[in-house]
Amino acid sequence: MKNSFAVQALPLPVRSALTKLGADISTARRLRGISVQLMAERALVGRNTITRLERGDPGVSIGVYATVLFVLGMSDRLAMLVDPSTDAVGLAQADALAPKRPRRRKTA
């Protein structure tokens, strides 16, 4: 793992989420009977990158995560991560900021 300030400053919940994501990907890979070497070949990365990903290393690019999810047949889940229709906080704020009653246009 690169020892950059950004990696060191990651909040604990983010680190925990990455660790769980990596472990879940590892489990999914093993359940499908895919070796680390084969996953690396299919994702066009090195074995070390797959190992780092499965450990939750925050230095692994999101592109590698996306490719690995595609190899596992789970890329549709990535598209739903920040779907606005499921963003309760964002929708509530947008609703609170929306005008209470629409203004009428003045006619000339």
C-alpha positions as CSV (number, residue, x, y, z in Angstrom):
1,M,0.0,0.0,0.0
2,K,1.3,3.4,-0.9
3,N,1.9,5.5,2.2
4,S,0.3,8.8,1.0
5,F,-1.4,11.3,3.2
6,A,-4.7,10.7,1.5
7,V,-4.5,7.0,2.4
8,Q,-3.5,7.7,6.0
9,A,-6.3,10.2,6.4
10,L,-9.1,7.8,5.4
11,P,-11.8,7.6,8.0
12,L,-12.2,4.3,9.8
13,P,-15.6,3.6,8.2
14,V,-14.1,4.0,4.8
15,R,-11.2,1.6,5.6
16,S,-13.7,-0.9,7.0
17,A,-15.9,-0.7,3.9
18,L,-12.9,-1.3,1.6
19,T,-11.8,-4.2,3.7
20,K,-15.3,-5.8,3.6
21,L,-15.6,-5.1,-0.2
22,G,-12.2,-6.8,-0.7
23,A,-13.2,-9.8,1.4
24,D,-16.6,-10.1,-0.3
25,I,-14.9,-10.0,-3.7
26,S,-12.4,-12.7,-2.5
27,T,-15.3,-14.9,-1.4
28,A,-17.2,-14.4,-4.7
29,R,-14.0,-15.3,-6.6
30,R,-13.5,-18.5,-4.5
31,L,-17.2,-19.5,-4.8
32,R,-16.8,-19.4,-8.6
33,G,-13.6,-21.4,-8.5
34,I,-11.5,-18.7,-10.0
35,S,-7.8,-18.6,-8.9
36,V,-6.0,-15.3,-8.2
37,Q,-3.9,-15.9,-11.3
38,L,-6.9,-16.4,-13.6
39,M,-8.7,-13.4,-12.1
40,A,-5.6,-11.3,-12.7
41,E,-5.4,-12.5,-16.3
42,R,-9.1,-11.8,-16.9
43,A,-8.9,-8.4,-15.3
44,L,-5.6,-7.6,-17.2
45,V,-3.7,-6.8,-14.0
46,G,-1.0,-8.5,-11.9
47,R,-1.6,-11.1,-9.2
48,N,-0.4,-8.6,-6.6
49,T,-3.1,-6.1,-7.6
50,I,-5.8,-8.7,-7.0
51,T,-4.3,-9.6,-3.7
52,R,-4.2,-5.9,-2.7
53,L,-7.8,-5.5,-3.9
54,E,-8.9,-8.4,-1.8
55,R,-7.2,-7.0,1.3
56,G,-9.0,-3.6,0.8
57,D,-6.0,-1.6,-0.2
58,P,-7.3,1.9,-1.0
59,G,-4.5,2.4,-3.5
60,V,-6.2,0.1,-6.0
61,S,-8.1,2.1,-8.7
62,I,-11.8,2.0,-9.0
63,G,-11.3,0.8,-12.6
64,V,-9.7,-2.4,-11.3
65,Y,-12.6,-2.9,-8.9
66,A,-15.0,-2.3,-11.9
67,T,-13.2,-4.8,-14.1
68,V,-13.1,-7.5,-11.3
69,L,-16.8,-7.0,-10.7
70,F,-17.4,-7.5,-14.4
71,V,-15.3,-10.7,-14.4
72,L,-17.5,-11.9,-11.5
73,G,-20.7,-11.0,-13.4
74,M,-21.5,-8.3,-10.8
75,S,-20.9,-5.0,-12.7
76,D,-24.6,-4.1,-12.6
77,R,-24.2,-3.5,-8.8
78,L,-21.5,-0.9,-9.4
79,A,-23.9,1.2,-11.5
80,M,-26.4,1.3,-8.6
81,L,-23.9,2.5,-5.9
82,V,-24.9,6.2,-6.0
83,D,-28.2,6.0,-7.8
84,P,-30.1,9.3,-7.2
85,S,-33.4,7.5,-6.8
86,T,-32.0,5.7,-3.6
87,D,-30.3,8.8,-2.2
88,A,-32.6,9.6,0.7
89,V,-30.5,12.5,2.0
90,G,-30.1,14.1,-1.4
91,L,-33.8,13.8,-2.2
92,A,-34.8,15.2,1.2
93,Q,-32.5,18.2,0.7
94,A,-33.7,18.8,-2.8
95,D,-37.3,18.7,-1.6
96,A,-36.5,21.1,1.2
97,L,-34.9,23.6,-1.2
98,A,-37.6,23.3,-3.8
99,P,-39.9,26.3,-4.0
100,K,-43.0,25.9,-1.9
101,R,-45.3,27.2,-4.6
102,P,-44.5,27.8,-8.2
103,R,-44.3,31.4,-9.4
104,R,-46.6,32.5,-12.1
105,R,-45.2,34.0,-15.2
106,K,-46.1,37.6,-15.8
107,T,-47.9,38.0,-19.1
108,A,-47.2,41.1,-21.2
